[in-house]
Amino acid sequence: MAGISRRGLFPLLGGAAALSQGTMLRAALPQRGMRVAVIGAGIIGASIAYHLARDGAMVTVLEKEKPAAGATGGSFAWLNAGGKRPHPYYMLNLLGILGWHRLQTELGHDALPMQWNGCVQWRSGADVAQRTQASIEQQMAWGYPSQMIDAARLSALMPGLNPGAVDVASFCPAEGTVNPRVATEAMLAAAETLGATVESPVSVTGFDAGAGPVRRVLTGGGALDVDAVVIAAGLDSMPLSAMLGAHVPIETSPGILAHTEPGANVLPRLAFGAGANMKQPPDGGFVTGSTFAGTPDMAPTRKNGERLLAAARTYVPALHDLKLDWVSIGHRVLPKDSFPIVGHLPGKTNAYVAAMHSGMSMAPLIGELAATEVLGGPKAELLTTFRPDRFAG
């Protein structure tokens, strides 16, 4: 991390015990060698598949399209925990950020390149400034390394930025980003090296379960015998869980991103101004979106891409020399109460679900904890308030 060390974060998390609950439990897993089907090859499914394979399971990943084809591929991939409430949800995101550092060590920095240069945000207007300052103060009270900065510090951190009026600004050095497709493929490749199989495109059509545990996963190409099944299929997690008699309420909203041709590297950090969320991956192409909430016209058209790019150009002069390359869309996975749904389905001891927004931030942690639970290890206290049975009845 730029500006804050991994060691420096340990006290904020209550020590190393909080950092990697799943790692410490791995040696106690009673059911290594289980045959586990993971449905979905987005970032959550890929992480669970990797951690299951690492922990000794025989894993088959079933993906109806291609890896990272859904919400993952259209994600801005802002790895953050700031502003996440309540505290248990904040901790999932914070530990997820540290989990990305662990994954880089396990998979290799070449296989999993990431940008850990932090994030800046700024706004103008007295009301917005007051709300932003209150949010940053709350984050700092929880030990999150956000800090208020002035316009001069903002300019020093982002010399290629023209922020306009700045009434309030913040910088969090612990935040970062990753290419969501590259990250997904890296974890799936690591899982395959450990013996996992990735099958795509293949559609799951049902389960052989009845009133008991799941014995087979039924697909368009046949049936797969399993000891356990993990549903990590994004928006499809709702109908797939319903096949097993479980209510997993999920909503969605679309979000589009504009991607430019490569240019000079002038945006070293994530940047969030009014109407523009911006980043510049190592290849030099800019990625920008306008908001994390859906709007009536969110089709991935060139017209909408140009609109996003025009907003970003007000802040980044270098963008005036770059052309729009392509526009992507992602349909966010939004549990009905906004919080992750993770755990065994009610009444099914060997069927597990993992569905959430902010999956990019939490994926490493969710993968590790889910693998531990699927393989019969202790239940993770971190997930207590996020179980699917809260929607039962």
C-alpha positions as YAML, in Angstrom:
chain: A
units: angstrom
residues:
- id: 1
  name: MET
  ca: [0.00, 0.00, 0.00]
- id: 2
  name: ALA
  ca: [1.15, 3.50, -0.70]
- id: 3
  name: GLY
  ca: [1.30, 5.67, 2.40]
- id: 4
  name: ILE
  ca: [0.35, 2.96, 4.90]
- id: 5
  name: SER
  ca: [2.03, -0.32, 5.61]
- id: 6
  name: ARG
  ca: [0.37, -3.68, 6.04]
- id: 7
  name: ARG
  ca: [1.92, -3.81, 9.51]
- id: 8
  name: GLY
  ca: [0.41, -0.44, 10.27]
- id: 9
  name: LEU
  ca: [-3.07, -1.76, 9.55]
- id: 10
  name: PHE
  ca: [-2.89, -4.67, 12.00]
- id: 11
  name: PRO
  ca: [-3.70, -2.57, 15.07]
- id: 12
  name: LEU
  ca: [-6.68, -1.14, 13.24]
- id: 13
  name: LEU
  ca: [-8.05, -4.64, 12.75]
- id: 14
  name: GLY
  ca: [-7.53, -5.87, 16.28]
- id: 15
  name: GLY
  ca: [-4.46, -7.90, 15.35]
- id: 16
  name: ALA
  ca: [-3.57, -10.68, 12.95]
- id: 17
  name: ALA
  ca: [-6.31, -12.92, 14.36]
- id: 18
  name: ALA
  ca: [-8.95, -10.72, 12.77]
- id: 19
  name: LEU
  ca: [-7.07, -10.54, 9.48]
- id: 20
  name: SER
  ca: [-7.20, -14.18, 8.46]
- id: 21
  name: GLN
  ca: [-9.68, -16.21, 10.43]
- id: 22
  name: GLY
  ca: [-9.98, -18.69, 7.57]
- id: 23
  name: THR
  ca: [-6.22, -19.23, 7.27]
- id: 24
  name: MET
  ca: [-5.87, -20.26, 10.88]
- id: 25
  name: LEU
  ca: [-8.77, -22.71, 10.60]
- id: 26
  name: ARG
  ca: [-7.49, -24.39, 7.44]
- id: 27
  name: ALA
  ca: [-5.52, -27.09, 9.23]
- id: 28
  name: ALA
  ca: [-8.68, -28.18, 11.08]
- id: 29
  name: LEU
  ca: [-10.86, -28.74, 8.00]
- id: 30
  name: PRO
  ca: [-12.45, -32.19, 8.33]
- id: 31
  name: GLN
  ca: [-13.68, -32.74, 4.78]
- id: 32
  name: ARG
  ca: [-10.79, -32.33, 2.38]
- id: 33
  name: GLY
  ca: [-11.38, -34.19, -0.87]
- id: 34
  name: MET
  ca: [-15.04, -33.15, -1.09]
- id: 35
  name: ARG
  ca: [-16.55, -32.87, -4.56]
- id: 36
  name: VAL
  ca: [-17.82, -29.30, -4.76]
- id: 37
  name: ALA
  ca: [-19.61, -27.59, -7.64]
- id: 38
  name: VAL
  ca: [-19.27, -23.81, -7.72]
- id: 39
  name: ILE
  ca: [-21.95, -22.21, -9.88]
- id: 40
  name: GLY
  ca: [-20.73, -18.91, -11.28]
- id: 41
  name: ALA
  ca: [-17.32, -17.69, -12.43]
- id: 42
  name: GLY
  ca: [-17.45, -14.06, -11.42]
- id: 43
  name: ILE
  ca: [-15.09, -12.66, -8.82]
- id: 44
  name: ILE
  ca: [-16.91, -14.31, -5.89]
- id: 45
  name: GLY
  ca: [-17.22, -17.71, -7.55]
- id: 46
  name: ALA
  ca: [-13.60, -17.59, -8.70]
- id: 47
  name: SER
  ca: [-12.39, -16.73, -5.20]
- id: 48
  name: ILE
  ca: [-14.43, -19.48, -3.56]
- id: 49
  name: ALA
  ca: [-13.26, -21.99, -6.18]
- id: 50
  name: TYR
  ca: [-9.62, -21.05, -5.64]
- id: 51
  name: HIS
  ca: [-9.82, -21.27, -1.86]
- id: 52
  name: LEU
  ca: [-11.70, -24.57, -1.99]
- id: 53
  name: ALA
  ca: [-9.08, -26.06, -4.32]
- id: 54
  name: ARG
  ca: [-6.29, -24.67, -2.16]
- id: 55
  name: ASP
  ca: [-7.88, -26.31, 0.85]
- id: 56
  name: GLY
  ca: [-8.08, -29.73, -0.77]
- id: 57
  name: ALA
  ca: [-11.52, -29.89, -2.41]
- id: 58
  name: MET
  ca: [-12.23, -31.40, -5.83]
- id: 59
  name: VAL
  ca: [-13.79, -28.37, -7.52]
- id: 60
  name: THR
  ca: [-15.87, -28.00, -10.66]
- id: 61
  name: VAL
  ca: [-16.83, -24.46, -11.70]
- id: 62
  name: LEU
  ca: [-19.97, -24.16, -13.83]
- id: 63
  name: GLU
  ca: [-20.37, -20.87, -15.72]
- id: 64
  name: LYS
  ca: [-23.28, -20.21, -18.07]
- id: 65
  name: GLU
  ca: [-21.40, -17.70, -20.26]
- id: 66
  name: LYS
  ca: [-17.72, -17.01, -19.66]
- id: 67
  name: PRO
  ca: [-15.69, -15.95, -16.60]
- id: 68
  name: ALA
  ca: [-16.40, -12.39, -15.42]
- id: 69
  name: ALA
  ca: [-19.25, -12.06, -17.93]
- id: 70
  name: GLY
  ca: [-21.75, -10.57, -15.48]
- id: 71
  name: ALA
  ca: [-21.48, -7.92, -12.77]
- id: 72
  name: THR
  ca: [-17.77, -8.58, -12.33]
- id: 73
  name: GLY
  ca: [-16.78, -7.65, -15.86]
- id: 74
  name: GLY
  ca: [-18.65, -4.36, -15.66]
- id: 75
  name: SER
  ca: [-17.30, -3.36, -12.25]
- id: 76
  name: PHE
  ca: [-15.30, -0.19, -11.62]
- id: 77
  name: ALA
  ca: [-13.43, -2.35, -9.07]
- id: 78
  name: TRP
  ca: [-12.90, 0.24, -6.36]
- id: 79
  name: LEU
  ca: [-11.41, -1.69, -3.44]
- id: 80
  name: ASN
  ca: [-12.56, 0.21, -0.37]
- id: 81
  name: ALA
  ca: [-14.23, 0.08, 3.02]
- id: 82
  name: GLY
  ca: [-14.79, 3.78, 3.66]
- id: 83
  name: GLY
  ca: [-18.38, 4.73, 4.38]
- id: 84
  name: LYS
  ca: [-19.48, 1.10, 4.74]
- id: 85
  name: ARG
  ca: [-21.92, 0.69, 7.64]
- id: 86
  name: PRO
  ca: [-22.71, -0.88, 10.06]
- id: 87
  name: HIS
  ca: [-19.43, -1.98, 11.59]
- id: 88
  name: PRO
  ca: [-19.72, -5.73, 10.72]
- id: 89
  name: TYR
  ca: [-20.16, -4.82, 7.05]
- id: 90
  name: TYR
  ca: [-17.26, -2.38, 7.25]
- id: 91
  name: MET
  ca: [-15.06, -5.16, 8.64]
- id: 92
  name: LEU
  ca: [-15.89, -7.50, 5.76]
- id: 93
  name: ASN
  ca: [-14.75, -4.86, 3.30]
- id: 94
  name: LEU
  ca: [-11.67, -3.89, 5.28]
- id: 95
  name: LEU
  ca: [-10.51, -7.48, 5.68]
- id: 96
  name: GLY
  ca: [-11.28, -8.01, 2.02]
- id: 97
  name: ILE
  ca: [-8.81, -5.26, 1.11]
- id: 98
  name: LEU
  ca: [-6.09, -6.98, 3.11]
- id: 99
  name: GLY
  ca: [-7.10, -10.25, 1.50]
- id: 100
  name: TRP
  ca: [-6.10, -8.84, -1.88]
- id: 101
  name: HIS
  ca: [-2.57, -8.38, -0.58]
- id: 102
  name: ARG
  ca: [-2.56, -11.99, 0.57]
- id: 103
  name: LEU
  ca: [-3.75, -13.14, -2.83]
- id: 104
  name: GLN
  ca: [-0.99, -11.19, -4.55]
- id: 105
  name: THR
  ca: [1.51, -13.07, -2.40]
- id: 106
  name: GLU
  ca: [-0.10, -16.45, -3.10]
- id: 107
  name: LEU
  ca: [-0.70, -16.01, -6.83]
- id: 108
  name: GLY
  ca: [2.22, -13.73, -7.66]
- id: 109
  name: HIS
  ca: [2.28, -10.05, -8.55]
- id: 110
  name: ASP
  ca: [2.68, -10.82, -12.26]
- id: 111
  name: ALA
  ca: [-0.46, -12.97, -12.28]
- id: 112
  name: LEU
  ca: [-2.40, -10.46, -10.18]
- id: 113
  name: PRO
  ca: [-1.22, -6.90, -10.90]
- id: 114
  name: MET
  ca: [-2.92, -4.30, -8.73]
- id: 115
  name: GLN
  ca: [-2.82, -0.56, -8.12]
- id: 116
  name: TRP
  ca: [-2.46, 0.44, -4.47]
- id: 117
  name: ASN
  ca: [-1.97, 4.19, -4.78]
- id: 118
  name: GLY
  ca: [-5.05, 5.24, -2.84]
- id: 119
  name: CYS
  ca: [-8.12, 7.29, -3.66]
- id: 120
  name: VAL
  ca: [-8.91, 11.01, -3.58]
- id: 121
  name: GLN
  ca: [-12.37, 12.53, -3.34]
- id: 122
  name: TRP
  ca: [-13.45, 16.16, -3.41]
- id: 123
  name: ARG
  ca: [-16.64, 18.19, -3.43]
- id: 124
  name: SER
  ca: [-17.82, 21.80, -3.41]
- id: 125
  name: GLY
  ca: [-20.79, 23.27, -1.55]
- id: 126
  name: ALA
  ca: [-21.28, 23.80, 2.17]
- id: 127
  name: ASP
  ca: [-23.88, 21.06, 2.70]
- id: 128
  name: VAL
  ca: [-21.88, 18.45, 0.79]
- id: 129
  name: ALA
  ca: [-18.71, 19.47, 2.59]
- id: 130
  name: GLN
  ca: [-20.34, 19.05, 5.98]
- id: 131
  name: ARG
  ca: [-21.68, 15.59, 5.15]
- id: 132
  name: THR
  ca: [-18.38, 14.49, 3.66]
- id: 133
  name: GLN
  ca: [-16.41, 15.67, 6.67]
- id: 134
  name: ALA
  ca: [-18.77, 13.84, 9.03]
- id: 135
  name: SER
  ca: [-18.31, 10.65, 7.02]
- id: 136
  name: ILE
  ca: [-14.52, 10.93, 7.05]
- id: 137
  name: GLU
  ca: [-14.51, 11.59, 10.79]
- id: 138
  name: GLN
  ca: [-16.61, 8.47, 11.35]
- id: 139
  name: GLN
  ca: [-14.21, 6.42, 9.23]
- id: 140
  name: MET
  ca: [-11.24, 7.72, 11.19]
- id: 141
  name: ALA
  ca: [-12.99, 6.87, 14.47]
- id: 142
  name: TRP
  ca: [-13.16, 3.26, 13.30]
- id: 143
  name: GLY
  ca: [-9.47, 3.30, 12.49]
- id: 144
  name: TYR
  ca: [-9.84, 3.57, 8.72]
- id: 145
  name: PRO
  ca: [-6.88, 5.48, 7.25]
- id: 146
  name: SER
  ca: [-8.90, 8.23, 5.56]
- id: 147
  name: GLN
  ca: [-7.70, 11.78, 6.06]
- id: 148
  name: MET
  ca: [-8.98, 15.24, 5.28]
- id: 149
  name: ILE
  ca: [-6.75, 17.17, 2.87]
- id: 150
  name: ASP
  ca: [-6.76, 20.70, 1.49]
- id: 151
  name: ALA
  ca: [-6.71, 21.81, -2.14]
- id: 152
  name: ALA
  ca: [-2.92, 22.17, -2.14]
- id: 153
  name: ARG
  ca: [-2.45, 18.59, -0.94]
- id: 154
  name: LEU
  ca: [-4.97, 17.38, -3.52]
- id: 155
  name: SER
  ca: [-2.98, 19.08, -6.28]
- id: 156
  name: ALA
  ca: [0.25, 17.56, -4.99]
- id: 157
  name: LEU
  ca: [-1.27, 14.08, -4.99]
- id: 158
  name: MET
  ca: [-2.93, 14.51, -8.40]
- id: 159
  name: PRO
  ca: [-0.95, 17.00, -10.54]
- id: 160
  name: GLY
  ca: [-2.88, 15.96, -13.66]
- id: 161
  name: LEU
  ca: [-6.20, 16.88, -12.08]
- id: 162
  name: ASN
  ca: [-8.12, 20.13, -12.43]
- id: 163
  name: PRO
  ca: [-10.66, 19.74, -9.60]
- id: 164
  name: GLY
  ca: [-12.26, 23.18, -9.79]
- id: 165
  name: ALA
  ca: [-13.72, 24.52, -6.55]
- id: 166
  name: VAL
  ca: [-12.71, 22.40, -3.55]
- id: 167
  name: ASP
  ca: [-14.60, 22.92, -0.29]
- id: 168
  name: VAL
  ca: [-13.71, 19.50, 1.11]
- id: 169
  name: ALA
  ca: [-11.33, 16.75, 0.02]
- id: 170
  name: SER
  ca: [-10.10, 13.46, 1.39]
- id: 171
  name: PHE
  ca: [-7.40, 10.92, 0.69]
- id: 172
  name: CYS
  ca: [-7.32, 7.25, 1.65]
- id: 173
  name: PRO
  ca: [-3.93, 5.67, 0.89]
- id: 174
  name: ALA
  ca: [-5.16, 2.13, 1.62]
- id: 175
  name: GLU
  ca: [-7.61, 1.89, -1.25]
- id: 176
  name: GLY
  ca: [-6.88, 0.58, -4.71]
- id: 177
  name: THR
  ca: [-8.17, -1.13, -7.81]
- id: 178
  name: VAL
  ca: [-7.66, -4.15, -10.02]
- id: 179
  name: ASN
  ca: [-8.74, -5.27, -13.47]
- id: 180
  name: PRO
  ca: [-11.76, -7.43, -12.55]
- id: 181
  name: ARG
  ca: [-11.40, -9.76, -15.51]
- id: 182
  name: VAL
  ca: [-7.68, -10.30, -14.90]
- id: 183
  name: ALA
  ca: [-8.31, -10.98, -11.21]
- id: 184
  name: THR
  ca: [-11.07, -13.49, -11.96]
- id: 185
  name: GLU
  ca: [-8.96, -15.31, -14.53]
- id: 186
  name: ALA
  ca: [-5.95, -15.37, -12.19]
- id: 187
  name: MET
  ca: [-7.91, -17.09, -9.43]
- id: 188
  name: LEU
  ca: [-9.51, -19.57, -11.81]
- id: 189
  name: ALA
  ca: [-6.12, -20.38, -13.33]
- id: 190
  name: ALA
  ca: [-4.69, -20.95, -9.84]
- id: 191
  name: ALA
  ca: [-7.65, -23.18, -9.00]
- id: 192
  name: GLU
  ca: [-7.08, -25.21, -12.18]
- id: 193
  name: THR
  ca: [-3.42, -25.63, -11.28]
- id: 194
  name: LEU
  ca: [-4.64, -27.14, -8.01]
- id: 195
  name: GLY
  ca: [-6.89, -29.59, -9.87]
- id: 196
  name: ALA
  ca: [-10.13, -27.67, -10.35]
- id: 197
  name: THR
  ca: [-12.13, -27.86, -13.58]
- id: 198
  name: VAL
  ca: [-13.79, -24.83, -15.17]
- id: 199
  name: GLU
  ca: [-16.67, -25.58, -17.53]
- id: 200
  name: SER
  ca: [-18.24, -22.87, -19.70]
- id: 201
  name: PRO
  ca: [-20.63, -22.23, -21.23]
- id: 202
  name: VAL
  ca: [-22.86, -24.58, -19.27]
- id: 203
  name: SER
  ca: [-26.27, -23.86, -17.77]
- id: 204
  name: VAL
  ca: [-27.49, -25.33, -14.51]
- id: 205
  name: THR
  ca: [-31.06, -26.55, -14.98]
- id: 206
  name: GLY
  ca: [-31.77, -28.03, -11.56]
- id: 207
  name: PHE
  ca: [-30.64, -30.13, -8.63]
- id: 208
  name: ASP
  ca: [-31.18, -33.70, -7.49]
- id: 209
  name: ALA
  ca: [-32.00, -33.07, -3.86]
- id: 210
  name: GLY
  ca: [-35.61, -33.57, -2.83]
- id: 211
  name: ALA
  ca: [-36.00, -32.94, 0.89]
- id: 212
  name: GLY
  ca: [-32.43, -33.96, 1.64]
- id: 213
  name: PRO
  ca: [-28.97, -32.77, 0.67]
- id: 214
  name: VAL
  ca: [-27.97, -31.99, -2.90]
- id: 215
  name: ARG
  ca: [-26.59, -35.10, -4.57]
- id: 216
  name: ARG
  ca: [-26.30, -33.97, -8.17]
- id: 217
  name: VAL
  ca: [-26.23, -30.73, -10.12]
- id: 218
  name: LEU
  ca: [-28.21, -31.00, -13.35]
- id: 219
  name: THR
  ca: [-26.95, -29.17, -16.43]
- id: 220
  name: GLY
  ca: [-27.79, -28.95, -20.09]
- id: 221
  name: GLY
  ca: [-24.98, -31.41, -20.71]
- id: 222
  name: GLY
  ca: [-25.78, -33.98, -18.04]
- id: 223
  name: ALA
  ca: [-25.46, -34.39, -14.28]
- id: 224
  name: LEU
  ca: [-22.59, -33.84, -11.87]
- id: 225
  name: ASP
  ca: [-22.32, -35.85, -8.65]
- id: 226
  name: VAL
  ca: [-21.43, -33.58, -5.72]
- id: 227
  name: ASP
  ca: [-20.88, -33.57, -1.99]
- id: 228
  name: ALA
  ca: [-21.63, -29.85, -1.83]
- id: 229
  name: VAL
  ca: [-22.72, -27.01, -4.08]
- id: 230
  name: VAL
  ca: [-21.92, -23.31, -3.89]
- id: 231
  name: ILE
  ca: [-24.22, -20.83, -5.63]
- id: 232
  name: ALA
  ca: [-22.18, -17.74, -6.50]
- id: 233
  name: ALA
  ca: [-23.99, -16.83, -9.69]
- id: 234
  name: GLY
  ca: [-24.71, -13.15, -9.19]
- id: 235
  name: LEU
  ca: [-28.26, -12.29, -10.25]
- id: 236
  name: ASP
  ca: [-28.92, -15.96, -11.02]
- id: 237
  name: SER
  ca: [-28.33, -16.82, -7.37]
- id: 238
  name: MET
  ca: [-31.96, -15.94, -6.66]
- id: 239
  name: PRO
  ca: [-33.64, -18.42, -9.06]
- id: 240
  name: LEU
  ca: [-31.02, -21.10, -8.40]
- id: 241
  name: SER
  ca: [-31.59, -20.87, -4.65]
- id: 242
  name: ALA
  ca: [-35.34, -20.97, -5.26]
- id: 243
  name: MET
  ca: [-34.87, -24.37, -6.94]
- id: 244
  name: LEU
  ca: [-33.73, -25.55, -3.50]
- id: 245
  name: GLY
  ca: [-36.62, -23.92, -1.69]
- id: 246
  name: ALA
  ca: [-34.69, -20.90, -0.39]
- id: 247
  name: HIS
  ca: [-35.59, -17.23, -0.68]
- id: 248
  name: VAL
  ca: [-32.54, -15.14, -1.65]
- id: 249
  name: PRO
  ca: [-33.97, -11.73, -2.62]
- id: 250
  name: ILE
  ca: [-31.77, -9.86, -5.08]
- id: 251
  name: GLU
  ca: [-32.39, -6.67, -7.01]
- id: 252
  name: THR
  ca: [-30.20, -4.96, -9.58]
- id: 253
  name: SER
  ca: [-29.30, -1.62, -11.09]
- id: 254
  name: PRO
  ca: [-27.20, -1.03, -14.20]
- id: 255
  name: GLY
  ca: [-24.03, 1.00, -14.37]
- id: 256
  name: ILE
  ca: [-21.99, 1.89, -17.43]
- id: 257
  name: LEU
  ca: [-18.32, 2.72, -17.79]
- id: 258
  name: ALA
  ca: [-16.55, 4.58, -20.58]
- id: 259
  name: HIS
  ca: [-13.11, 3.31, -21.59]
- id: 260
  name: THR
  ca: [-10.69, 5.44, -23.62]
- id: 261
  name: GLU
  ca: [-7.76, 4.63, -25.84]
- id: 262
  name: PRO
  ca: [-4.37, 4.63, -24.04]
- id: 263
  name: GLY
  ca: [-2.76, 7.93, -23.12]
- id: 264
  name: ALA
  ca: [0.01, 9.35, -20.97]
- id: 265
  name: ASN
  ca: [-0.17, 8.27, -17.34]
- id: 266
  name: VAL
  ca: [-1.47, 11.34, -15.51]
- id: 267
  name: LEU
  ca: [-3.94, 9.82, -13.01]
- id: 268
  name: PRO
  ca: [-1.95, 7.78, -10.47]
- id: 269
  name: ARG
  ca: [-4.86, 7.34, -8.05]
- id: 270
  name: LEU
  ca: [-8.57, 6.72, -8.09]
- id: 271
  name: ALA
  ca: [-10.36, 10.06, -8.33]
- id: 272
  name: PHE
  ca: [-13.96, 10.85, -7.41]
- id: 273
  name: GLY
  ca: [-15.43, 14.26, -8.21]
- id: 274
  name: ALA
  ca: [-19.02, 15.36, -8.63]
- id: 275
  name: GLY
  ca: [-20.40, 13.49, -11.64]
- id: 276
  name: ALA
  ca: [-17.22, 11.57, -12.46]
- id: 277
  name: ASN
  ca: [-15.51, 8.52, -10.98]
- id: 278
  name: MET
  ca: [-12.15, 8.03, -12.70]
- id: 279
  name: LYS
  ca: [-9.15, 5.75, -12.80]
- id: 280
  name: GLN
  ca: [-6.30, 5.02, -15.18]
- id: 281
  name: PRO
  ca: [-5.08, 1.41, -15.35]
- id: 282
  name: PRO
  ca: [-1.43, 0.66, -16.19]
- id: 283
  name: ASP
  ca: [-2.21, 0.31, -19.91]
- id: 284
  name: GLY
  ca: [-2.91, 4.06, -20.03]
- id: 285
  name: GLY
  ca: [-6.59, 3.89, -20.93]
- id: 286
  name: PHE
  ca: [-8.94, 5.87, -18.70]
- id: 287
  name: VAL
  ca: [-12.05, 4.34, -17.14]
- id: 288
  name: THR
  ca: [-14.84, 6.62, -15.96]
- id: 289
  name: GLY
  ca: [-18.38, 6.33, -14.67]
- id: 290
  name: SER
  ca: [-20.80, 8.92, -13.34]
- id: 291
  name: THR
  ca: [-22.49, 7.36, -10.36]
- id: 292
  name: PHE
  ca: [-22.95, 4.12, -8.47]
- id: 293
  name: ALA
  ca: [-26.74, 4.42, -8.66]
- id: 294
  name: GLY
  ca: [-28.78, 3.55, -11.72]
- id: 295
  name: THR
  ca: [-30.34, 6.26, -13.88]
- id: 296
  name: PRO
  ca: [-33.15, 5.88, -16.43]
- id: 297
  name: ASP
  ca: [-30.83, 5.82, -19.44]
- id: 298
  name: MET
  ca: [-27.93, 3.50, -18.67]
- id: 299
  name: ALA
  ca: [-27.60, 1.69, -21.99]
- id: 300
  name: PRO
  ca: [-23.97, 1.06, -23.01]
- id: 301
  name: THR
  ca: [-24.26, 3.29, -26.07]
- id: 302
  name: ARG
  ca: [-21.55, 5.45, -27.57]
- id: 303
  name: LYS
  ca: [-23.70, 8.50, -26.80]
- id: 304
  name: ASN
  ca: [-23.74, 7.67, -23.10]
- id: 305
  name: GLY
  ca: [-20.04, 6.88, -23.17]
- id: 306
  name: GLU
  ca: [-19.30, 10.30, -24.64]
- id: 307
  name: ARG
  ca: [-21.46, 11.88, -21.94]
- id: 308
  name: LEU
  ca: [-19.40, 10.18, -19.22]
- id: 309
  name: LEU
  ca: [-16.17, 11.16, -20.92]
- id: 310
  name: ALA
  ca: [-17.29, 14.80, -21.21]
- id: 311
  name: ALA
  ca: [-17.86, 14.94, -17.45]
- id: 312
  name: ALA
  ca: [-14.42, 13.47, -16.77]
- id: 313
  name: ARG
  ca: [-12.74, 15.91, -19.17]
- id: 314
  name: THR
  ca: [-13.76, 18.80, -16.92]
- id: 315
  name: TYR
  ca: [-11.37, 17.38, -14.32]
- id: 316
  name: VAL
  ca: [-8.63, 15.78, -16.42]
- id: 317
  name: PRO
  ca: [-7.36, 18.01, -19.27]
- id: 318
  name: ALA
  ca: [-5.36, 15.14, -20.79]
- id: 319
  name: LEU
  ca: [-8.63, 13.42, -21.66]
- id: 320
  name: HIS
  ca: [-9.34, 16.02, -24.35]
- id: 321
  name: ASP
  ca: [-6.70, 14.34, -26.52]
- id: 322
  name: LEU
  ca: [-8.13, 10.83, -26.11]
- id: 323
  name: LYS
  ca: [-10.99, 9.14, -27.94]
- id: 324
  name: LEU
  ca: [-13.64, 6.88, -26.50]
- id: 325
  name: ASP
  ca: [-12.71, 3.26, -27.16]
- id: 326
  name: TRP
  ca: [-15.63, 1.26, -25.78]
- id: 327
  name: VAL
  ca: [-18.50, 1.30, -23.28]
- id: 328
  name: SER
  ca: [-19.26, -1.48, -20.80]
- id: 329
  name: ILE
  ca: [-22.26, -2.20, -18.61]
- id: 330
  name: GLY
  ca: [-22.55, -4.07, -15.34]
- id: 331
  name: HIS
  ca: [-25.75, -5.16, -13.61]
- id: 332
  name: ARG
  ca: [-25.00, -4.87, -9.93]
- id: 333
  name: VAL
  ca: [-26.03, -7.61, -7.52]
- id: 334
  name: LEU
  ca: [-28.03, -5.86, -4.79]
- id: 335
  name: PRO
  ca: [-29.45, -7.99, -1.95]
- id: 336
  name: LYS
  ca: [-32.83, -6.63, -0.88]
- id: 337
  name: ASP
  ca: [-31.51, -5.24, 2.42]
- id: 338
  name: SER
  ca: [-28.23, -4.11, 0.79]
- id: 339
  name: PHE
  ca: [-26.04, -6.53, 2.74]
- id: 340
  name: PRO
  ca: [-24.22, -9.73, 1.69]
- id: 341
  name: ILE
  ca: [-26.06, -13.04, 1.70]
- id: 342
  name: VAL
  ca: [-23.51, -15.70, 2.63]
- id: 343
  name: GLY
  ca: [-23.98, -19.15, 4.13]
- id: 344
  name: HIS
  ca: [-25.77, -22.47, 3.90]
- id: 345
  name: LEU
  ca: [-29.30, -22.31, 2.56]
- id: 346
  name: PRO
  ca: [-31.99, -23.03, 5.16]
- id: 347
  name: GLY
  ca: [-32.74, -26.75, 5.24]
- id: 348
  name: LYS
  ca: [-29.81, -27.67, 2.97]
- id: 349
  name: THR
  ca: [-26.69, -28.65, 4.87]
- id: 350
  name: ASN
  ca: [-24.56, -28.91, 1.74]
- id: 351
  name: ALA
  ca: [-25.89, -26.01, -0.37]
- id: 352
  name: TYR
  ca: [-24.18, -22.66, 0.13]
- id: 353
  name: VAL
  ca: [-24.87, -19.23, -1.36]
- id: 354
  name: ALA
  ca: [-22.73, -16.11, -1.71]
- id: 355
  name: ALA
  ca: [-24.37, -13.03, -3.25]
- id: 356
  name: MET
  ca: [-23.47, -9.39, -2.60]
- id: 357
  name: HIS
  ca: [-22.72, -5.91, -3.79]
- id: 358
  name: SER
  ca: [-19.12, -4.69, -3.29]
- id: 359
  name: GLY
  ca: [-18.00, -8.20, -4.13]
- id: 360
  name: MET
  ca: [-14.78, -6.88, -5.61]
- id: 361
  name: SER
  ca: [-13.68, -5.53, -2.22]
- id: 362
  name: MET
  ca: [-14.77, -8.57, -0.22]
- id: 363
  name: ALA
  ca: [-13.95, -11.41, -2.63]
- id: 364
  name: PRO
  ca: [-10.68, -12.65, -1.06]
- id: 365
  name: LEU
  ca: [-12.17, -12.80, 2.43]
- id: 366
  name: ILE
  ca: [-15.49, -14.30, 1.33]
- id: 367
  name: GLY
  ca: [-13.64, -16.94, -0.67]
- id: 368
  name: GLU
  ca: [-11.54, -17.96, 2.30]
- id: 369
  name: LEU
  ca: [-14.36, -18.01, 4.86]
- id: 370
  name: ALA
  ca: [-16.82, -19.73, 2.53]
- id: 371
  name: ALA
  ca: [-14.30, -22.47, 1.69]
- id: 372
  name: THR
  ca: [-13.75, -23.12, 5.39]
- id: 373
  name: GLU
  ca: [-17.48, -23.43, 6.05]
- id: 374
  name: VAL
  ca: [-18.25, -25.55, 2.99]
- id: 375
  name: LEU
  ca: [-15.52, -28.00, 3.99]
- id: 376
  name: GLY
  ca: [-16.98, -28.42, 7.46]
- id: 377
  name: GLY
  ca: [-14.81, -26.01, 9.38]
- id: 378
  name: PRO
  ca: [-16.01, -23.67, 12.13]
- id: 379
  name: LYS
  ca: [-18.57, -21.03, 11.28]
- id: 380
  name: ALA
  ca: [-17.14, -17.55, 10.74]
- id: 381
  name: GLU
  ca: [-18.37, -15.05, 13.31]
- id: 382
  name: LEU
  ca: [-17.72, -12.31, 10.77]
- id: 383
  name: LEU
  ca: [-20.63, -13.67, 8.72]
- id: 384
  name: THR
  ca: [-23.15, -14.08, 11.55]
- id: 385
  name: THR
  ca: [-25.38, -11.17, 10.56]
- id: 386
  name: PHE
  ca: [-25.25, -11.95, 6.84]
- id: 387
  name: ARG
  ca: [-26.79, -15.43, 6.71]
- id: 388
  name: PRO
  ca: [-29.51, -16.29, 4.17]
- id: 389
  name: ASP
  ca: [-31.87, -17.52, 6.89]
- id: 390
  name: ARG
  ca: [-32.66, -13.90, 7.76]
- id: 391
  name: PHE
  ca: [-35.03, -13.98, 4.79]
- id: 392
  name: ALA
  ca: [-36.65, -17.29, 5.75]
- id: 393
  name: GLY
  ca: [-40.31, -17.38, 6.69]
...
